[in-house]
């Protein structure tokens, strides 16, 4: 289980300075949500802006400086535990990453703060543990996307998000292209060139992933699943599924 030592929100409107040359005993997650500040980690200076995520492992030297007249707001978490140790070491964790501030991240972090502020007798440690793990995995996804996004046109990222949000409904390439104000040919070229697959293929992968979950965890008929997952009809679902997995949906379901 993850031990959350401290989880809260801070906001500074006056000059503020904090330094720890010895480094903290815990992992630090810090997300800048408002304004800016200056941070020094292991003698390297960073100007932190809104949307910047700071990730520090134990014992890293840390200094925070907020100048007079410089507002700064952030969410932060100090935590420890074997799960965090394993999570940290299984992939590279940049010290500072620029991630998107969307409702998924902010609401999850706020919920965790609220739960951690409850009296100890009222806290559900299992819930807090799951929330923290979910936050770690979501932050990791955003950090990885940031690394890729530096070489990806913003329009492609917008197309990907648009498809992800609407893949389980009827969706046309023309709609995706219109969303980013590009012609169909230009949108299709940019997407394939950046993602390595067509918009149709990307959409099918999302639909198939959802279909697999419904086949495994529900008793819905394959016809219902085909419609629920955006394929429109069972014959089309059958064709795409068999081409991808080598067997029909019915056989796959019976063998699972």
Secondary structure, 3 states (H helix, E strand, C coil): CCEEEEEEEEEECCCEEEEECCCCCCEEEEEEEEECEEEEECCEEEEECCCEEEEECCCCCEEEEECCCCCEEEEEEEEECHHHHHHHHCCCCCCEEECCCCHHHHHHHHHHHHHHHCCHHHCCHHHHHHHHHHHHHHHHHHHHHHHHHCCCCHHHHHHHHHHHHHCCCCCCHHHHHHHCCCCHHHHHHHHHHHHCCCHHHHHHHHHHHHHHHHHHHCCCCHHHHHHHCCCCCHHHHHHHHHHHHCCCHHHHHHHC
